[in-house]
Amino acid sequence: MPGILLGLGLGGFADGIVLHQILQWHHMLTSTGNHPATTVKGLETNTLADGLFHGATWLLVVAGLLMLWGIIRRDDVRDYGRSLFGWVLAGWGIFNLVEGILDHHILEIHHVKPGPNEALFDIGFLVFGVLLLAVGVALGRSMDASAR
């Protein structure tokens, strides 16, 4: 569970930092029509929504770290570093799938890269999520089983 929480939070950070801030492809509410990033008011609203999103992802990371700290202090816990890494990848994949399906497809509050080929970018985001989840679960389960 700590790995899943860390992956959810870190996946959200990667999304927000890379797609929202560095590439500036979208913000949380850019596809709603009411909050375009091309106006000062729209950018202010989107910046607030992005900040709330980052705050939530930060809380997921803190929760994962607190859980992890409680686990690693136990005497009966073996080396689960590779397993943890797998579950972090799985958590990131879950983030991509939930965020992608909910925000890009159901609510349509934003798309990965609006404009030409936006559906391909949205699907690519989901495919990346499936790959992260599959690799993460496979790695996490294989390492969990070998540690027993």
Stockholm file with secondary structure:
# STOCKHOLM 1.0

chainA/1-148         MPGILLGLGLGGFADGIVLHQILQWHHMLTSTGNHPATTVKGLETNTLADGLFHGATWLLVVAGLLMLWGIIRRDDVRDYGRSLFGWVLAGWGIFNLVEGILDHHILEIHHVKPGPNEALFDIGFLVFGVLLLAVGVALGRSMDASAR
#=GR chainA/1-148 SS CHHHHHHHHHHHHHIIIIIIIISCCCCTTTTSSSSCTTSHHHHHHHHHHHHHHHHHHHHHHHHHHHHHHHHHTSTTCCCCHHHHHHHHHHHHHHHHHHHIIIIIIISCSCCSSCSTTHHHHHHHHHHHHHHHHHHHHHHHHHHHHHHC
#=GC SS_cons         CHHHHHHHHHHHHHIIIIIIIISCCCCTTTTSSSSCTTSHHHHHHHHHHHHHHHHHHHHHHHHHHHHHHHHHTSTTCCCCHHHHHHHHHHHHHHHHHHHIIIIIIISCSCCSSCSTTHHHHHHHHHHHHHHHHHHHHHHHHHHHHHHC
//
